[in-house]
Amino acid sequence: MKYVVTGGSGFVGRHLAEFLLKNNHDVIIIDNLSNSKLENISNFYDDVDFHKLDILEKEKLKPLIKNSDGIFHQAALADVQESFVQTKKYYDVNVLGTKNIFELSEELGLKTIFASSSSIYGNPTQTPIMETAQRLPLNPYGQTKLEDEFLAEKFSKNGLSVIGLRYFNIFGDGQSNSYAGVITKFIKNAFEKNPLKINGDGLQTRDFIYVGDVVRANLLAMESKTQFGFLNIGSGMPISILKLAQIIIQKFDLKTKPVFNTSLQGDIKDSYANIDLAKKSLNWMPTTTLEEWLTSKINDI
């Protein structure tokens, strides 16, 4: 099969593109390189059909994707704090860009799997969070992802096969500061033997999911008989930021204690997923825990 990956040189996108190649699929990558670099895909660049293009350029997108078998839409701006100061830019890219993808997908009859986010839930009233929970995002980034879901609901009624995967906090090699930044920053400080900096009291909980498990969920969603829906993609195992810091301090044998800063604007208190629906509909299960991955990072030093 031939698949399009938008944002294919970004964190999730490049892992997804490489996974598709390893599963004998042809891959077209569309990325404007605004938040990524070609070197991110240097190890398989010659094996993909790469195009430097913005998803806002709809007419230029059509000839690139018209002969494909499906679209994995990963392109987005994803820095929560930046979304407060660049609200229009986030709306244009994340909402209008996604609308372009959905319109082309509908016109060409292509199944589309797109990256939604746990940010759409805001502060949940109950945890673990089920897909039926209220969607009340606390920040502009989360609002753009909710707008994408509204678009998906609209286009599905017109016959588009579209599935939104609500990513929780993704970790793995090659992540940027804006994507699951807390792990990136903790590890950077740990390598440099500097104190780990925690925003707030550290008691806020998160659900960390390995990028390899995320990309498997994408392909399973594409290959599934499910035509429409939203699925939580997380580990289902909450951990506090303070506990995460303590684990990293122990694994890196740091002699310093965490430093506590003020809470970030729009930060969510508790967030972890109920993943029963993804397990049932995709026959999917996360396979790599955060502690296992951290141990592998230490062993690679």
C-alpha positions in Angstrom: 0.0 0.0 0.0 1.0 3.6 -0.5 0.4 6.0 2.4 0.8 9.7 2.9 2.3 10.9 6.2 1.9 14.7 6.8 4.5 16.0 9.2 6.5 13.0 8.4 9.9 14.4 9.5 8.4 15.4 12.9 8.6 13.3 16.1 5.7 10.9 15.6 5.6 11.3 11.8 9.2 10.1 11.2 8.7 7.1 13.5 5.5 6.3 11.7 7.1 6.6 8.2 9.9 4.3 9.2 7.5 1.8 10.7 5.4 1.8 7.5 8.6 1.2 5.4 9.6 -1.7 7.6 6.1 -3.2 7.0 6.6 -3.0 3.2 4.5 0.0 2.5 5.4 2.9 0.1 5.5 6.3 1.9 5.0 9.8 0.7 6.1 12.4 3.3 4.7 16.0 3.2 6.3 18.4 5.6 7.1 22.1 5.5 10.1 21.6 7.9 9.0 24.5 10.0 9.5 22.5 13.2 11.7 19.7 12.0 14.7 18.9 9.8 15.5 16.7 6.9 18.2 15.1 8.9 15.5 13.6 11.1 14.7 11.1 8.2 18.3 10.8 6.8 18.5 7.1 7.5 15.5 6.4 5.2 15.2 9.5 3.1 16.1 7.7 -0.1 13.3 5.2 0.5 10.5 7.7 0.7 8.9 10.3 -1.6 9.6 13.5 0.3 7.9 16.8 -0.5 8.5 20.1 1.3 5.1 21.5 1.3 2.7 23.2 3.7 -0.7 21.6 4.4 -2.3 25.1 3.9 -1.4 24.8 0.2 -4.4 22.6 -0.7 -4.1 22.7 -4.5 -0.4 21.6 -4.4 -1.3 18.7 -2.0 -3.9 17.1 -4.3 -1.6 15.7 -7.1 0.8 14.3 -4.4 -1.9 12.3 -2.6 -4.3 11.3 -5.3 -2.8 8.0 -6.0 -2.3 6.9 -2.4 -4.3 4.4 -0.4 -4.7 6.5 2.8 -3.4 9.4 4.8 -1.8 9.6 8.3 -2.2 13.3 9.2 0.4 14.1 11.8 1.3 17.7 10.8 0.5 20.2 13.6 1.9 22.8 15.9 2.0 21.3 19.3 3.6 23.6 21.9 0.9 24.4 24.5 2.6 27.5 25.9 3.3 28.9 22.4 -0.3 28.4 21.4 -1.3 31.2 23.9 0.8 33.8 22.1 0.4 32.5 18.5 -3.3 31.6 18.6 -4.1 32.5 15.0 -1.1 30.6 13.7 -2.2 27.5 15.6 -5.7 27.8 14.3 -4.6 28.2 10.7 -2.2 25.3 10.7 -4.1 22.9 13.0 -7.6 23.6 12.0 -7.6 25.0 8.4 -4.7 22.7 7.4 -6.6 19.7 8.8 -9.8 20.9 6.9 -7.7 20.8 3.7 -6.6 17.2 4.4 -10.2 16.1 5.2 -11.6 17.8 2.0 -9.0 16.1 -0.2 -9.6 12.8 1.6 -13.3 13.0 1.0 -12.8 14.0 -2.6 -10.4 11.2 -3.3 -12.1 8.5 -1.1 -9.1 8.1 1.2 -9.3 6.8 4.8 -7.6 9.2 7.1 -6.1 8.7 10.6 -5.3 11.9 12.3 -3.5 13.0 15.5 -5.9 14.3 18.1 -4.9 14.9 21.6 -5.7 14.2 25.3 -5.7 18.1 25.6 -9.3 18.1 24.3 -10.5 16.8 27.7 -9.1 19.6 29.8 -9.3 18.8 33.5 -11.5 15.7 33.6 -14.1 15.1 36.3 -13.2 11.4 36.4 -10.1 9.3 35.7 -9.2 7.2 33.9 -10.6 9.3 31.1 -13.0 7.5 28.7 -13.7 8.7 25.2 -17.2 9.8 26.2 -15.9 12.3 28.7 -16.6 16.0 28.3 -14.3 17.8 25.9 -13.3 21.1 27.6 -9.8 22.1 26.6 -7.9 24.6 28.7 -5.5 26.0 26.1 -5.6 27.1 22.5 -3.7 24.1 21.3 -6.3 21.8 22.8 -9.1 23.9 21.3 -7.6 23.4 17.8 -7.6 19.7 18.3 -11.2 19.8 19.4 -12.0 21.8 16.3 -10.4 19.0 14.3 -12.7 16.5 15.9 -15.7 18.6 15.1 -14.5 18.6 11.5 -14.0 14.8 11.5 -17.6 14.4 12.8 -18.9 16.6 10.0 -16.9 14.9 7.3 -17.8 11.4 8.5 -21.4 12.2 8.0 -20.5 12.9 4.3 -19.0 9.5 4.0 -15.3 10.1 4.9 -13.6 7.3 6.8 -11.7 9.1 9.5 -10.4 8.1 12.9 -8.9 10.5 15.5 -6.3 9.1 17.8 -6.2 11.0 21.1 -2.5 10.9 22.0 -1.6 11.2 25.6 2.0 12.1 26.5 4.3 10.5 24.0 7.9 9.7 24.7 10.7 8.2 22.7 13.9 8.9 20.9 14.1 12.2 19.0 11.3 14.1 20.8 11.5 17.9 20.9 11.1 20.2 23.8 7.6 21.1 22.6 6.5 17.4 22.4 6.3 15.7 25.8 8.8 18.3 26.9 9.0 17.3 30.5 10.8 14.0 29.7 13.1 15.7 27.2 14.0 18.4 29.7 14.4 16.0 32.6 16.8 13.8 30.7 18.8 16.7 29.3 19.3 18.0 32.8 20.1 14.6 34.1 22.8 14.1 31.5 24.2 17.4 32.4 24.0 16.6 36.2 21.7 19.6 36.7 18.6 19.7 39.0 15.4 18.6 37.5 12.9 21.5 37.2 9.2 20.9 38.0 6.4 23.3 37.2 4.0 23.4 40.1 4.0 20.9 43.0 4.8 17.9 40.8 1.6 16.1 42.0 0.0 16.5 38.6 -0.4 13.1 36.9 0.3 12.1 33.3 0.0 9.1 31.1 3.2 8.5 29.1 3.0 6.3 26.0 5.9 5.0 23.9 6.1 6.4 20.3 6.5 2.9 18.9 3.2 1.9 20.4 1.6 5.1 19.0 2.7 4.3 15.4 1.4 0.7 15.7 -1.9 2.1 16.7 -1.9 4.3 13.6 -1.4 1.4 11.2 -3.9 -0.8 13.1 -6.5 2.0 12.8 -5.8 2.3 9.1 -6.2 -1.4 8.6 -9.2 -1.8 10.8 -12.8 -2.0 9.7 -13.6 1.0 11.9 -14.8 3.8 9.7 -15.2 6.6 12.2 -14.4 7.3 15.9 -12.0 8.7 18.4 -9.7 6.5 20.4 -7.5 7.1 23.5 -3.9 6.1 22.8 -2.1 6.0 26.2 -0.6 3.6 28.6 -3.5 3.7 31.0 -1.0 4.0 33.8 -0.8 7.4 35.6 2.5 8.7 37.1 3.0 12.1 38.9 5.6 14.4 37.5 7.4 14.3 40.9 7.5 10.5 40.8 8.9 10.7 37.2 11.6 13.1 38.5 12.5 10.7 41.3 12.8 7.8 38.9 15.1 9.7 36.7 17.2 11.0 39.6 17.6 7.4 40.8 18.4 5.9 37.4 20.9 8.7 36.6 22.3 8.6 40.2 21.9 12.3 40.6 22.9 14.0 43.9 20.6 17.0 43.4 16.9 17.4 44.4 14.2 18.7 42.1 13.6 22.5 41.8 10.0 23.6 41.9 8.8 26.5 39.7 5.4 28.1 39.3 2.7 26.2 37.4 2.3 26.7 33.7 -0.7 28.5 32.2 -3.3 26.0 31.0 -1.6 23.1 32.7 -3.9 20.1 33.4 -4.0 18.6 36.9 -4.6 14.9 36.2 -4.7 13.1 32.9 -4.6 9.4 32.1 -6.5 7.2 29.7 -8.9 4.4 29.7 -7.7 2.5 26.7 -10.3 -0.3 26.6 -11.8 1.0 23.4 -8.5 1.0 21.5 -7.8 -2.5 22.8 -11.1 -3.8 21.7 -11.5 -2.1 18.3 -7.8 -2.2 17.2 -6.6 -5.3 19.0 -3.9 -3.0 20.3 -1.9 -3.0 23.5 1.0 -0.8 24.6 4.2 -2.8 24.9 7.0 -0.5 26.2 6.8 1.1 29.6 8.4 4.4 30.5 10.7 2.8 33.0 11.9 0.2 30.5 12.7 2.9 28.0 14.5 5.0 30.6 16.6 1.9 31.6 17.5 1.4 28.0 18.6 5.1 27.7 20.9 4.6 30.8 22.3 1.4 29.3 23.2 3.2 26.1 25.4 5.7 27.9 
